[in-house]
Amino acid sequence: MTIDRPGLAQFLRVRRESLQPEDVGLPRGQRRRTSGLRREEVASLAHMSTDYYARLERQTGPQPSTQMIASIAQGLHLSLDERHHLFRLAGHNPPTSGVVSEHISPGMLRIFDRLHDTPAEIVSELGETLRQTALGVALTGDQAVHTGSDRSLAYRWFTQPVSRNLYAPEDHSFLTRMWVSGLRGVVTARGPHSRAARIAEELVEQSAEFREVWGLHEVGIKPRETKTFLHPELGRLELNCQMLMDPIQSQSLLVYTAAPGSESYSKLLLLPATRVLSHSGNDESYETE
């Protein structure tokens, strides 16, 4: 396919000008004259330089990669149809139908962008964290540092014992069964050549515990509404986990709250004062600002 530079530039400009800062979780600020988002705001949302994005709207520069197009589509809060259209304008075939996408729907993002004062995250069906609020990072660590199969908490649960430190020991047995049950369900739904199947194969080879529980063929074990976290700075937190599911994208928005008047509620108010330094490998250290 050939890139349609005029069409790409026009589509990006129209979509950018149709969005307001509050639509994407940005402050409006004062003396704003721009109709819609500024180019630098889109570039920041898409994790690229302002110059690179501006050249796309000016019909100059190199052909953007599929990774760049996917990032722009997410930054502009495009629907799946709009995302596929953007891929074609950029001279690329859209992702194959049936492949699990990490693209988050605009509706889900609009809700997520309004959760500034709440620990929350958007996760895939494989337990991969796609987005976190700042307080979500303060609660469970920065999940963006993980790559490959390690992005899946289900995978890390069996390959990195330190990943269990955040959860109450009395819940470990249930969580083990829950993760295995969930992974089996995804493998069945996605097929033997899916990413889920590859993760299961890796775990069968690497973890005797996983092999044992996998052999039970348990399915349908659902997460509990209340989760107990052991935060390095705040201690034990009993939190309600409310889940909003997007069945089309196979993603879930998880929002963590505490019962008013409880000890966990008081501790949760202190969460903004904590910051995660590192949450990768065997280093899951926190520090207080």
BELNORVEN-V937544 format. One record per residue. N is the residue number from 1. SS is DSSP state (H for helix, E for strand, - for the rest). PHI is phi in degrees with one decimal (none if undefined). BURIAL is # if it has 24 or more other ideal C-beta (glycine too) atoms within 12 Angstrom, else .. Layout:
# BELNORVEN-V937544
N;SS;PHI;BURIAL
N;SS;PHI;BURIAL
This chain:
# BELNORVEN-V937544
1;-;none;.
2;-;-106.0;.
3;-;-66.7;#
4;-;-101.2;.
5;H;-62.3;.
6;H;-62.8;.
7;H;-64.7;.
8;H;-62.8;#
9;H;-62.2;#
10;H;-66.9;.
11;H;-62.6;#
12;H;-62.6;#
13;H;-65.1;#
14;H;-63.9;.
15;H;-66.7;#
16;H;-64.0;#
17;H;-73.3;.
18;H;-84.4;.
19;-;-100.1;#
20;-;-106.9;.
21;H;-52.0;#
22;H;-67.9;.
23;H;-69.4;#
24;H;-120.4;#
25;-;80.1;#
26;-;-105.8;#
27;-;-71.9;.
28;-;-74.2;.
29;-;75.8;.
30;-;-103.7;.
31;-;55.8;.
32;-;-85.9;.
33;-;-110.8;.
34;-;-66.6;.
35;-;-83.2;.
36;-;91.2;#
37;-;-80.8;#
38;-;-80.8;#
39;H;-60.1;#
40;H;-66.1;.
41;H;-70.5;#
42;H;-63.5;#
43;H;-59.8;#
44;H;-66.7;.
45;H;-64.2;#
46;-;-94.3;#
47;-;59.7;.
48;-;-145.4;#
49;-;-74.0;.
50;H;-62.7;.
51;H;-62.6;.
52;H;-62.5;#
53;H;-65.6;#
54;H;-60.9;#
55;H;-66.2;.
56;H;-65.0;#
57;H;-72.9;#
58;-;-92.0;.
59;-;66.7;.
60;-;-125.5;.
61;-;86.4;.
62;-;-73.8;.
63;-;-67.2;.
64;-;-67.9;#
65;-;-74.4;.
66;H;-63.2;.
67;H;-65.4;.
68;H;-65.7;#
69;H;-64.2;#
70;H;-61.9;#
71;H;-68.4;#
72;H;-64.7;#
73;H;-59.2;#
74;H;-70.2;#
75;H;-62.3;#
76;-;-87.3;#
77;-;56.9;#
78;-;-77.9;#
79;-;-75.2;.
80;H;-61.9;#
81;H;-63.4;.
82;H;-66.8;#
83;H;-62.2;#
84;H;-62.4;#
85;H;-62.2;#
86;H;-63.2;#
87;H;-58.5;#
88;H;-67.1;#
89;H;-61.0;#
90;-;-82.3;#
91;-;86.2;.
92;-;-125.2;#
93;-;-75.2;.
94;-;-62.5;#
95;-;-53.2;.
96;-;-58.1;.
97;-;-59.9;.
98;-;99.2;.
99;-;-77.7;.
100;-;-62.2;#
101;-;-98.8;#
102;-;-96.2;#
103;-;-70.2;#
104;-;-93.9;#
105;-;-65.7;#
106;H;-57.0;#
107;H;-62.0;.
108;H;-63.4;#
109;H;-66.6;#
110;H;-63.3;.
111;H;-69.1;#
112;H;-59.1;#
113;-;-64.4;#
114;-;-98.9;.
115;-;-100.2;#
116;-;-63.6;.
117;-;-104.7;.
118;-;-137.5;#
119;E;-66.8;#
120;E;-155.8;#
121;E;-154.8;#
122;E;-109.3;#
123;E;-125.0;#
124;E;-84.9;#
125;-;-67.9;#
126;-;-98.6;#
127;-;77.3;#
128;E;-93.3;#
129;E;-78.3;#
130;E;-95.1;#
131;E;-146.5;#
132;E;-136.6;#
133;-;-74.2;#
134;H;-59.6;#
135;H;-74.6;#
136;H;-64.5;#
137;H;-64.5;#
138;H;-63.9;#
139;H;-82.1;#
140;H;-117.1;#
141;-;97.0;#
142;-;-79.9;#
143;H;-81.6;#
144;H;-71.3;.
145;H;-76.3;.
146;-;-82.6;#
147;-;-133.1;.
148;H;59.6;.
149;H;-63.6;#
150;H;-62.2;#
151;H;-64.5;#
152;E;-85.1;#
153;H;-63.3;#
154;H;-60.3;#
155;H;-70.7;#
156;H;-65.0;#
157;H;-57.3;#
158;H;-101.4;#
159;H;-110.4;#
160;-;-131.3;#
161;H;-52.5;.
162;H;-63.7;.
163;H;-66.1;#
164;H;-83.8;#
165;H;-62.9;#
166;H;-78.4;#
167;E;-115.8;#
168;-;-60.8;.
169;H;-54.2;.
170;H;-67.9;.
171;H;-96.6;#
172;H;-60.3;.
173;H;-62.3;.
174;H;-63.6;#
175;H;-63.4;#
176;H;-59.0;#
177;H;-65.1;#
178;H;-64.7;#
179;H;-64.7;#
180;H;-66.4;#
181;H;-60.9;#
182;H;-63.6;#
183;H;-65.3;#
184;H;-61.6;#
185;H;-62.8;#
186;H;-69.0;#
187;H;-59.0;#
188;H;-63.5;.
189;H;-72.8;.
190;H;-96.2;#
191;-;101.6;.
192;-;-71.5;.
193;-;-108.8;.
194;-;-84.4;.
195;H;-62.4;#
196;H;-59.6;#
197;H;-65.7;.
198;H;-65.5;.
199;H;-63.8;#
200;H;-61.6;#
201;H;-62.6;.
202;H;-62.9;#
203;H;-69.4;#
204;H;-60.0;#
205;H;-74.1;.
206;H;-98.0;.
207;-;-127.7;#
208;H;-66.4;.
209;H;-62.8;#
210;H;-62.7;#
211;H;-58.0;.
212;H;-64.4;.
213;H;-73.9;#
214;H;-60.2;#
215;-;-69.6;.
216;-;-78.3;.
217;-;57.0;.
218;-;-78.5;.
219;-;-137.8;.
220;-;78.2;.
221;-;-80.8;.
222;-;-94.3;.
223;-;-62.9;#
224;-;-79.4;.
225;-;-67.9;.
226;E;-105.4;.
227;E;-118.5;#
228;E;-108.3;#
229;E;-104.3;#
230;E;-112.0;#
231;E;-76.9;#
232;-;-59.5;#
233;-;-101.9;#
234;-;-98.7;#
235;E;81.9;.
236;E;-75.2;#
237;E;-127.5;#
238;E;-97.2;#
239;E;-121.2;#
240;E;-80.4;#
241;E;-113.7;#
242;E;-92.6;.
243;E;-121.5;.
244;E;-113.7;#
245;E;-102.0;.
246;E;-110.2;#
247;-;-66.6;.
248;-;-71.2;.
249;-;-90.6;#
250;-;56.0;#
251;E;-128.5;#
252;E;-135.1;#
253;E;-97.9;#
254;E;-106.6;#
255;E;-121.4;#
256;E;-106.0;#
257;E;-136.0;#
258;-;-127.7;#
259;-;-64.3;.
260;-;-55.4;.
261;-;87.9;.
262;-;-82.2;.
263;H;-62.7;.
264;H;-65.0;#
265;H;-63.0;.
266;H;-64.3;.
267;H;-66.9;#
268;H;-63.4;#
269;-;-66.1;.
270;-;-88.7;.
271;H;-58.5;#
272;H;-60.9;.
273;H;-83.7;.
274;E;-107.5;#
275;E;-144.0;.
276;E;-84.0;#
277;-;-82.7;.
278;-;-149.8;.
279;-;-142.5;#
280;E;-121.4;.
281;-;56.0;.
282;-;-99.2;.
283;E;-106.3;.
284;-;-122.8;#
285;-;-89.4;.
286;E;-122.5;#
287;E;-142.5;.
288;E;-96.0;.
289;-;-73.1;.
